[in-house]
Amino acid sequence: MEKMACNKLHPQSMCPAFGGLRVLMRIDGAQVCMAADQGCLYGLTFVSHFYVARRSIVSPELMNVQISGGTMIDDLRRTIESIASDPSVRFIPVVSTCVAETAGIAEELLPKKVGNAEVLLVRLPAFQIRTHPEAKDVAVATLVKRFGAFGEPRREKSLVVLGEIFPVDAMMIGGVLQRIGVQSVVTLPGADLDDYVQAGRAEACAVLHPFYERSASLFQSAGMKIVQGNPIGANATAQWIERIGEALDLDPETVRQVAEEERKKAKDVFAGFSHIKGSVIVAGYEGNELPLVRLLLEAGLDVPYASTSIARTPLGEEDHQLLTMLGTEVRYRKYLEEDEEAVLKYAPDLVIGTTALDSFAKERGIPAIYYYTNNISARPIFFASGAASVLGMIAGLIQKKDVYRKMKEYFLQAD
Ligand code: SF4
């Protein structure tokens, strides 16, 4: 077997600030002011246009002269004032990144409001926040801490749904919650600053992804109930619905009925895909890989290895326990070399991985697809319809194993 040299030096997540920018730049009326050096700004301007909101980042010119010369705060204040002169800007997140001097900016030296615009410092240094999913959590928690209306009366039977999800999933969740009697729902990360205000008035928070630790503990310390898990797969879907019913004290009979209906619908989907067999490796960096693995296991597939870039968290512990009990080797804060070793060790029928891992697998004649952006996040995954969508894709890919083997043989001959 090929032995991989594990140098553990490859960056295994893109710049964490990217995750924070996704949350901040999608808020209506927001204009990010970035306190970073030119290198960060160059890369993050690219991602803000390409992956986020097609909006520009504004930043004072922070070269060594300004950073070490003591004018940085004045430059920053001037830039904030200039952004605020546009009346359409209602929110100015000031994002500080890795450069030590910008990471350590004193919040008290920045204004809280200029003109119409609220100003909020969001610290996103990579040496502290290791991955972009965790940076989303930092951004959401910073927003909720500042704007959440925790002091106002709670809205009865109201829920915060926390997690970035595919739009169809949001509609499905809304429909099911309405059927069990939830009266109002705020979805975070939200596109309206008011979503963060109203989140403080909810009775409970359903945390869909395991990396929202800071945000969940903020809600919990404000007296809100935390609902763990997500409606992925038959059993977890029913359990999730029941947990929400319990957290919001909804009518138990209605909740039980809806939970059973949704469990049955998902089970019917699994029955329709009982013909797919094979082993799949899931290796991502988005932090929500384990629920996908759970879905694949429930469908009868073998998942010998799964990895993610986030740390092991209490919010993901149920999945961790279940997956390891069912025989999946789970790696957190993984390195590419560990994923490559797993491909060699388990010789799976399909790899759902990162770009580099997919190339590695394809060179060995193993079907592989890029995990997140193009595939998993571009389709629903919740409830029965999500299961059907994901399993339909997997079924098609596993059947291609022979095609990949032939391609490999063809290119070997061509060599
Ligand atoms: S230095 Fe830090 S903030 Fe700047 S691009 Fe690199 S990881 Fe991101």
Residues whose N, C-alpha, C, O or C-beta is under 5 A from the ligand:
A	BS01	SF4	C15 P16 A17 C40 G43 T97 C98 L124 A126
